[in-house]
Amino acid sequence: MSYSLKPGVVSGEDYQTLLKAAKEGGYALPAVNVVGTNSVNAVMEAAAKNKSDVIIQFSNSGGQYFAGNGLKDAFEAKVLGSVSAAQHIHLLAEKYGICVVLHTDHANKGLIPWVEALIGYSEAHFEKFGKPLYSSHMLDLSAEEIDFNLSESKRLLERMAPIGMSLEIELGVTGGEEDGVGSDDDIGADNPLLYTQPEDCLRAWELLSPIGHFSLAASFGNVHGVYKPGNVKLRPEILKNSQDLVQATCGTGTKPLDLVFHGGSGSDKAKITEALSYGVFKMNIDTDTQFAFANAVGTYVDENAKAFKYQIDPEDGTPYKKQYDPRKLLRAGEVGMIERLDEAFADLGSIGKSLAK
């Protein structure tokens, strides 16, 4: 089936159309964590270059950084930075000619107030423009008891669904640490918490699907960050078993769960491909794009070392203004990030698949 959408930030039915097309087409969209306009713009440029739609997401500290480290009220900065970032993307995404899903990442129990504050801004945005500010939020209560995880997910989805927002939840634990959530101590192929039980996925489906749209980060051994070989053992068959159980029990169509692959950086490409075949429409990437940006900046600084020590060459008087112009080194970082995202779009099979018309 052929789908088409207006370019820009998508939500509600348009968001569901985007992920339906991905699942039917056997591809997924990279969900890229960003922290400022340089990384945001690099993601949109890379998506436009690859003619792919994309998911742009902020962690709580990414939102805080966007607001500026000078703001003393950390909670206010997390909220206002996330709002400011969303407004930036709403203004420019259409001009890049792509569809963008705007999302927030990993909010644990302590960050529920952050999510609720952002929902409030989306409610106001919906009242004014007929669409929410954010497409979706993630509520990551995987470290809590499952009853609390699901009941809080239900409570928030009941508020989000009427304005066309989706909720991403996590069952099982994604190992490693990201922006203060989680710990490096929990990685390891022998940790049972890293593997979600299909029965828990069924519980989530039965509770949440009657309320509104949700997606599920089901853990199958994936971790945040990049670790030495042998520490990580991916078992994508868990995703297949979860899909099969929901389908058989609830009489749904094939692959009813909209699945998310967390901890995508450094993953084996064959495992990525297998996960996509089981209904994964979204794969998070952060560590690899951070390194690509930093590596490119480092290379630029090395190649122009004198410009970062002297405004004027002490030996021959050459002015270095053009070399130390911040736009030069930041652009180098953007280009490095774009090159790494070229690889991500290829790995996920989304090149040329944009629905934006």
N, C-alpha and C positions, 0 to 999 in steps of 0.2 A: 504494500500500500504506500502511496506517495503522500507525504505530509509537507505543509509549508506554514511558516509562522512569520510574523512581523519581527524584524530585528529589534534588539533591545533586551531589557530585563524581563524575563518571563515568570509567571506565577499561575496558580490555579490550573485550569484545564490546559493552558499552553505548556506549563511545566510537565504535566502528565503526558501530553502529546510528545514532548521531547524525549522523555525516558521510554515511552512506548516504542518510539521509532528506534531508539538505541537497542532495546531488547530484541525487537523483531529483526533488526539488521545485524545483530551479533557484535555490536561494538559498545564501547563505554566512553564516557566523557571524563577527562582529567579534572579533578577538583583541587585547585591550587591555592595553598595558603599564601596570603599576601600581607604586607605590613604598611605600605605607603603607595603613593602615586606611581613611583618607579616600577614596583612589582605589579601593581594593578594594570598599568598601561602595557607592560611587557606581556602579560597574559592575554590581554585583548588583541594586541598586535600579532602574537603568535597564533591565536585562534583565527584571526582574519587571514593570515598568511597561509594557514593550513585548511581554510574553508571548513572549519569545524566549530560547533558550538562548545561552550565551556562552562565550568562551574568555578566561581570565584568565592573564596571563603575566608573569613576572619576568625581567629581565635580571640579570646577576651583580651589578651595582651597585645595582639596585633591591632585591635581596635584602639587600645590605650595608646600605642605607639603612634597611630595615625593622628590622634588628637594632639600629640606632643608631650614629651617628658616633662615639660614645664608646668603642666597642670598638677596641682597638689592633691586634689581629690581623685584618688585612683578609680573609684567606682564611676564617678561622673565622667572621667576621661574614657573609660571603657565603653560607656554608653554613647557619649557624644562623638567619639572617634568612629565608632561603628556606624552611627547615623551619617556623619559627614562622608565617610567612605562610600556608603550606599548612594548618597546623593550624587557624588562624583561619577559613579558607575552608571546610574540612571541617565545622567546628562550625556555621557559619551558612548555607551555601548551601541546605541543605534547607529552612530556615525561609523563605527568599525564594521557594521554590516553583519553582525553575528547575534545569536541568541545567548544570553548570559543568565545562568541560575545564580542568584545571590544568596549566600548561605553563611551561617555561623557554625563554627566547629566546636567540638568537645566542651560542653558546659556541664560540670559535675554538680553535686548537690549545693555546694557553696555559691555556685554561679547561677542558680535558678533566678534570683532577682535581676541579674543582667539580662537574661532572656526575656523575663516578664516586662522589663522596661522597654526593650526593643519591640516586643509585641505591641506595646502601647503606641510607639511611634508608627508601626505598621497600620494600626487601627486608624490613626489620624490620617495617614497617607491614603488609606483606602477610602475614607470618608470624602477626601478631597479629590482624588484622582481615579477611584474605582479599582485600585490595585494596591497590594501591600508594599511596604518599603523593601522588605526582604522576601525572597521566595520561600525560604525554609529556615528552620533552626535545628540544631542538634541538641538533644538532651541526653547527656551521657551519664546515666546512673548505674552503669554496669558494676561499679564497686559496692553498690547497695544491695539489700535483699530484693529479689525479683518482684515481690508484691509491691514494694514501695516504688521501684522502677516503673512498673506498668501503671500503677495508680496515678503517679505524677505525670506520666506521659499522657494518660487519658485526660487528666485535668487540663493540661496545656493544649492538647489537640482540640478539645471542645471549645476553647477560646480562639484557636487559630483557624480552624476549618471554615467558619463563616466568612472570613475575609480572603479565602483562597490560598492559605499558607499550608505548607506541608511540614511534618515533623520527622526528623531522623532520630532513631533510638539506637542504643547499643545493647546487645545481649552477649554475655561473655566479656572477656577483657582483652583489649588490644594491648600487647605488652609494650614495654619501654616507657619513655617519658616524653611529653610534648607540652610545652608552655605551662609547666607546673602540674599537669595532670598525669598521674601514673608514676611509675618508677622503673629504673633499669634493673632493679632486683628481681622483677617478676618474669623476665624473659627466660626461655629455655624450652626445649622440645618436650620436657617431661611435666610441664605445668598444665594440669587439667583445666584450669580457669581460662586458658587461651583457646578453648574449643567449645563453642556454643552447642547446646543440646537442641536437636530439632523439636522436641516437645515444648521447649520454651518459645521457639519461634511460632509454633501453633497457638500458644496462649496469647501472644502479642497480636496475631492476626485476628483471632476471635474477639478480642477486646477492642482493638483500635480500628479495624477496617470498616465497621458500621458507622464510625464517627466521621472519618475523613481520611485523607491520604497520608500514609506514613511510609518511610523507607527504613531499612534495617541493616545496621552494621553488625553482621553476625561474625563472630571471631572464628577463624579456622587456623590459628597459629600465627597470625600476622602480628607484627610489632612496628612501633614507630622507630625511625632511625635505621641505621645500617650497622649490622653486627657481624662478627666473625662467622664463617661457615660452621654449621653444626648447631648453632644456638637457635636457629629458626627452622621449624619444620611445618610447611604449609600443607594443609589437608583440605583442598577445595571440595572434596566429596561431601563434606559436611553441609555445604550449601545445597547440593543436589538432594541430599536426604531430607533437608528441611522443606525444600520446594515440593518434593514428592509427598511428604506427610500432610502438608496443608492442602494440596490438591486432592488427595485421596479422602481426607477427613471432611473437607468443606465443599467438595464438588466444584472446585474452581476450574478455570482454564489452566493451561500449562504455565509453569513458573510464575505463580501469583505474587510472590514476594519481590519487591523492588530492593535489590541487595546492593550494599556498599562495601567496597574493599578499602579498609583503613590500612595505614602503614605500607603504602605501595612502593615507597622508595627502596631501591635495592632488591626488589623481588625478582625471582626467576621468571623469565619471560614465558616459559611454557606453563607455569602455574597461573600467570595472569590470563593467558589464553583459555585455560581450562575454567577459571573462575567466571570469565565472560560467558561461557557456554551454559552456565547454570543460572544466569539472570542477573549478573552484576552489571549495573549501568553507570557506576561512578567509582573512580579510584582516586584516593587522596594522594597528593604528592606535595612534599614540603622540604624534606632534608636534601633531596637531590637538586631542587631548584635553588635552595639557599646556597649550596656549595657552588653551583654553576655561576650564580651572580658574584659570589665572593671571589671565586677563582679568576673570573674575567677581570674584576677590579684589580686584583693582585697582580695579574699579568700586565695590565696597563700601567700601574704604578712602577713595576720593575722596569718596564721599557722606557719610562720617562722619569727615572729616579731623581735627576737633578731638579726637575720642576717641582718636586715635593720637598726640596730643601732650600731652594733659592728662587726668588722672584726674577732675578737677573743673574745670568751665568757669571760667576766671579772671575772667570778667566778671559772670556771674550765679549761679555756684555750682552749676550743674547737674551731677550726677554722671553719669559716662559708663560705669559698670561694665557695663551691659547691651550697650553698643556695642562695647567692646573685649574682651569675653568671646571667647576664641579659637574657641569653638564657632560664633559668629556668622560670622566671616570664613571659617572652614573649611567651614561649611555652604554659604556662598555659592559657594565653589569647587566643591563637590560638585554643586550645582544646575547650575552652568555646564557641568560635565563631562557631567551627565545629558542636558542639552539637546543637546549635540553628539553624544552617543551615540544620541539619538532619530533624528538625521539618518543616522547610520551604519547603524542597524537598517533604516531605510527604504531606503537605497541598496542594501543587500545582500538585501532582500526577505525578511527573517526575522521581521518583525513578525507575532505571532500563531501562529508555527510551533513553539513549544516542545513538546517531547515529554514534558515532565514531567506526570505524572498523579497 
